[in-house]
Amino acid sequence: MLTSLTRLAELPGETLVYCAHEYTIANLKFAREVEPYNEALAKRLEAAQKARAEGRPTVPSHLAEELETNPFLRCNQSAVIATAEARAGLDLPTAVDVFAVIRGWKDGWQG
């Protein structure tokens, strides 16, 4: 999964990402748990909540926005690594390790 997302991340920032479901707000709330101080994430969550309140979809998004706010595309960022290591209680030497911790967390997350 990380290999596929890494390939996706190499596309131009203006690439539209169609995730085929309207889980954006829940996903962004989880992402805020991973990166509580990410301002781009806070702004995106606010915009998504406004869009849904107005009956508008949040899909598609632009890859550039995903790269700023999606923790699964940010496994090499220090804030994401730190959160994953704190959650795991150990050092995570690779992006795969970070991804695995965050994916496992998300799988059981009830938000």
N, C-alpha and C positions, 0 to 999 in steps of 0.2 A: 504494500500500500504506500509506504514512504517513497519507494522508487517511482511509482506512478505520479505521486504528488510532486516530487522533485522535477520530473519531466514537465509537468504542467506549469510549475513555477518558472520555467525557462522561457515560456511564451511571452509575447509582448504584454505590457501592463493593460493595454486597452482590450485585451481578449475578454470576451464575455463568458462568464461561468454560469452554466445552468445546472443547478444541483437537483432539479426535478422534484423538489418538495419545499414546503413553506415552513421550515424549522428555523429560520434565520434568528428570530428573537431568542429561542431556547439555546441555540448554538452560541450566540453572542453572550448570553448570560453565563454559559459555561466558560467561554473564553475570558470573561472578566474575572472568573475565579483563578484562572491560570495567570493572567496579566492584569491585576487590578489597577495598575498605574498607567496603562496604555491609553493615552488620550484619543488616538484615532479610533480605538475600540469603543470608548465611551461615546464619542460622537456618532459612530455607526449605529450603536445600539439605540441611541436617542432617535436617530433618523428612521430606523426600522420600526420602532414603536409608533412613531408618528404616521408613517406610511400605512401600517396595518390598521391604526385607528381610523384612518381615512379610507379604508377598504382597498388600498393599493398593494400590489405584491412587492416583495423585496428581492425577487428573483427576476432576471439574472443580476449578477454583480460583475464588477470588473476585477480582473486578476490583480491589478495593483492594490485594490482595496482588500482583497483576500490576503495578499502578502503582508499588509499592515496589521491585520486583525485576526487571522485564522491561526490558532496555535499549532495546528498540524502542518502548516507551511512555515512555521517559525521555530522549529526544533533546534536551530543553531543560534538562536537569540539568547543572550545571557539571562534575561528575565524569565523566559520559558524554561531554560535549563535549571535555573535556581529553584523555581517552583516545583519542577519535576523531581529534582534531587531532594528537596525538603519532603515532598510527598512520599518518595521511596525510602528516605532515610539513608541514602548512600550516594556516592558519586556515580554519575552516569557519563561514561567516557565517549559515547557516540550519539549521533542524532537518532539512530535506531532505538537506542536505549531510552532516550527522552521520549520519542514517539510512543514507544510501547507503554510507558508509564502513563502518559496523557491519554492514550486510547483506552487503556484499562480503566482509568478514572472516569472518562466520559461514558463508557459502557454501563457503569453502575450509578452514574450521576442522576439525581432526581430533580434538581433545580427547581 
